[in-house]
Each structure stands twice: as structure tokens, then as C-alpha cells.
Amino acid sequence: MENASKALLMAAGVLVGVLVISIGVILFTSFSQLGKSSVEQMEANKIAEWNENYLKYYGVNTIIKDGKTIQQPILVTAHDIVSVANHAKQNNINYELEGQSSYNQNTYYVQVQVGKDANFEKKTETQINEFLKNNNLKSYICVEEPKVSSITKRVMYIHFEEQK
């Protein structure tokens, strides 16, 4: 009888141990999923914030004038274009992609096209100043939706043209 009660106590101890280990595994899995989803959400927010530097120049403004709804493309100044180009240039330097000359799905390279100039982000400071001097009063529009990489989820190309 004494051996049977010891066997029952041992079996109960093993069951309690398995129960504690099971609860530990469940908690570990739950907390790791929570941590993983938090990291993914932070990364998505970071990418969205980064993309906003480019996407804010694409689209239309809706204006109500004399009771009529008018949609006009977002107008971009020469200074806005220089800001976008500097942001792209700094990105390309940070990722050591200065040798690249066009966007690619697999890299973080950002290409800015202004008119026929396919690599505005590669302009020197002198060229940028000349552009600003010659185009200070002109308005530009983003003529096509900025291209976003399906791999990195980041903007990789944006194209501006002078508004006619």
C-alpha cells in the first residue's frame, strides 16, 4: 500500500511537472509571437514613414471653386525636387550604392528622374544650385506613381516633369 501511494505521488509530480512545462511553452510561444508582431509593426511603420518622403508628391488635390470640384495634380517646386534628390542620394550613400545608376527590386537604391535627366540624385552641389537658379519659379508634377519594390517595400523610383 505504501508503494502504491508513493507511485501515485510520483505520477502526480510528473503530471504537475509536465503541466508547468506545457504552460511555460505556451507562454513562451505567445510572448514570442507578440514580440515578433511588434517588431513587424515597427518595421512597417518605419518603411511607411520613409516612403512618405516620396509619396507625398504624387496624387491630386481636390479644390472646390465656384461650387465645382476640381482635381489638380500636386504641384512640386524645384526645392521639393532637390529635397527628394538629397534624400535619395543620402540613402544611396548609406547603403553604399553610389556606383549603381538605376533602380532595382533587390536593392535599396533610389532613382530620381527630372525631365530627361534619369539620375538627378547624382547631381553635384554646383549642378543643384544651377538647377535651383534656373527653375526657381517653375512648377513640377510627379508624372507617374512612384515605383515601390515588391521585395523591400520601399520607393525605388520617382519621376518629375515640368508642369505645362
C-alpha positions as CSV (number, residue, x, y, z in Angstrom):
1,M,0.0,0.0,0.0
2,E,2.8,2.3,0.9
3,N,4.5,1.7,-2.6
4,A,1.2,2.4,-4.3
5,S,0.8,5.8,-2.6
6,K,4.4,6.7,-3.4
7,A,3.7,5.7,-7.1
8,L,0.7,7.9,-7.1
9,L,2.6,10.9,-5.6
10,M,5.4,10.4,-8.2
11,A,2.8,10.2,-11.0
12,A,1.1,13.4,-9.7
13,G,4.5,15.1,-9.5
14,V,5.3,14.1,-13.1
15,L,1.9,15.4,-14.3
16,V,2.4,18.7,-12.4
17,G,5.9,19.0,-14.0
18,V,4.5,18.3,-17.5
19,L,1.7,20.8,-16.8
20,V,4.2,23.5,-15.7
21,I,6.5,22.8,-18.7
22,S,3.4,23.0,-21.0
23,I,2.3,26.3,-19.6
24,G,5.9,27.6,-19.9
25,V,6.0,26.6,-23.6
26,I,2.6,28.2,-24.3
27,L,3.6,31.4,-22.6
28,F,6.9,31.5,-24.5
29,T,5.2,31.0,-27.8
30,S,2.6,33.6,-27.0
31,F,5.2,36.2,-25.9
32,S,7.5,35.5,-28.9
33,Q,4.6,36.0,-31.3
34,L,3.7,39.2,-29.6
35,G,7.3,40.4,-29.8
36,K,7.5,39.3,-33.4
37,S,4.3,41.1,-34.4
38,S,5.5,44.3,-32.5
39,V,8.8,44.2,-34.4
40,E,7.0,43.7,-37.8
41,Q,4.6,46.6,-37.0
42,M,7.6,48.9,-36.1
43,E,9.3,47.9,-39.3
44,A,6.2,48.6,-41.4
45,N,5.8,52.0,-39.7
46,K,9.4,52.8,-40.4
47,I,9.0,51.9,-44.1
48,A,5.7,53.9,-44.4
49,E,7.4,56.9,-42.8
50,W,10.4,56.6,-45.2
51,N,8.1,56.2,-48.3
52,E,6.1,59.2,-47.3
53,N,9.1,61.4,-48.2
54,Y,8.4,60.4,-51.8
55,L,4.7,59.6,-52.0
56,K,3.5,63.0,-50.7
57,Y,4.5,64.5,-54.1
58,Y,2.2,62.1,-56.1
59,G,-1.5,62.5,-56.4
60,V,-4.1,65.1,-56.8
61,N,-5.5,68.0,-54.7
62,T,-9.3,68.4,-54.7
63,I,-10.4,72.0,-54.8
64,I,-13.9,73.4,-54.7
65,K,-14.1,76.5,-56.7
66,D,-17.4,78.3,-57.6
67,G,-19.3,75.2,-56.4
68,K,-17.4,72.9,-58.7
69,T,-15.0,70.2,-57.6
70,I,-11.7,70.4,-59.4
71,Q,-8.8,68.0,-59.1
72,Q,-5.3,69.2,-59.8
73,P,-2.1,67.3,-59.6
74,I,0.1,68.1,-56.6
75,L,2.5,70.9,-57.6
76,V,6.1,70.4,-56.7
77,T,8.7,73.2,-56.5
78,A,12.4,72.9,-57.6
79,H,13.3,73.0,-53.9
80,D,11.0,70.0,-53.2
81,I,12.7,68.1,-56.0
82,V,16.1,68.9,-54.5
83,S,14.9,67.7,-51.1
84,V,13.8,64.4,-52.7
85,A,17.1,64.0,-54.6
86,N,19.1,64.7,-51.5
87,H,17.1,62.2,-49.5
88,A,17.7,59.6,-52.3
89,K,21.4,60.5,-52.5
90,Q,21.9,60.1,-48.8
91,N,20.0,56.8,-48.9
92,N,22.2,55.5,-51.7
93,I,25.4,56.6,-49.8
94,N,24.2,54.9,-46.6
95,Y,23.7,51.6,-48.5
96,E,26.9,52.1,-50.4
97,L,25.1,52.1,-53.8
98,E,26.7,55.2,-55.4
99,G,28.0,53.0,-58.3
100,Q,24.5,51.9,-59.3
101,S,22.7,54.1,-61.8
102,S,19.1,52.7,-61.9
103,Y,16.6,51.3,-59.5
104,N,16.4,47.6,-58.9
105,Q,13.9,45.4,-57.0
106,N,16.7,43.7,-55.0
107,T,18.5,46.8,-53.6
108,Y,17.7,49.9,-51.7
109,Y,18.8,52.2,-54.5
110,V,16.5,55.2,-55.1
111,Q,16.4,56.9,-58.5
112,V,15.0,60.4,-59.1
113,Q,14.2,61.4,-62.7
114,V,13.5,65.1,-63.6
115,G,12.5,65.5,-67.2
116,K,15.0,63.6,-69.3
117,D,17.6,63.6,-66.5
118,A,17.3,60.0,-65.3
119,N,19.8,60.3,-62.4
120,F,19.0,63.6,-60.7
121,E,20.1,62.2,-57.4
122,K,23.7,62.1,-58.7
123,K,23.9,65.8,-59.3
124,T,26.7,67.7,-57.7
125,E,26.1,70.7,-55.4
126,T,27.0,73.1,-58.2
127,Q,24.6,71.4,-60.6
128,I,21.9,71.5,-57.9
129,N,22.4,75.2,-57.3
130,E,22.3,75.9,-61.1
131,F,19.0,73.9,-61.3
132,L,17.5,75.9,-58.4
133,K,18.7,79.2,-60.0
134,N,17.2,78.3,-63.4
135,N,14.0,76.7,-62.2
136,N,13.1,78.6,-59.0
137,L,9.7,79.8,-60.3
138,K,8.7,76.7,-62.2
139,S,6.2,74.1,-61.0
140,Y,6.6,70.3,-61.5
141,I,4.4,67.3,-61.1
142,C,5.1,63.7,-60.4
143,V,4.0,62.2,-63.7
144,E,3.7,58.6,-62.7
145,E,3.1,56.7,-59.5
146,P,6.4,56.2,-57.7
147,K,7.7,52.6,-58.1
148,V,7.8,50.6,-54.9
149,S,9.9,47.5,-54.7
150,S,7.9,44.3,-54.0
151,I,10.8,43.0,-52.1
152,T,12.0,45.9,-49.9
153,K,8.5,47.6,-49.9
154,R,10.4,50.9,-50.3
155,V,10.1,53.6,-53.0
156,M,12.8,53.0,-55.6
157,Y,11.9,55.4,-58.4
158,I,10.1,58.7,-58.8
159,H,9.7,60.8,-61.9
160,F,9.0,64.6,-62.1
161,E,8.2,66.7,-65.2
162,E,7.7,70.4,-65.5
163,Q,4.1,71.4,-65.5
164,K,3.0,72.8,-68.8
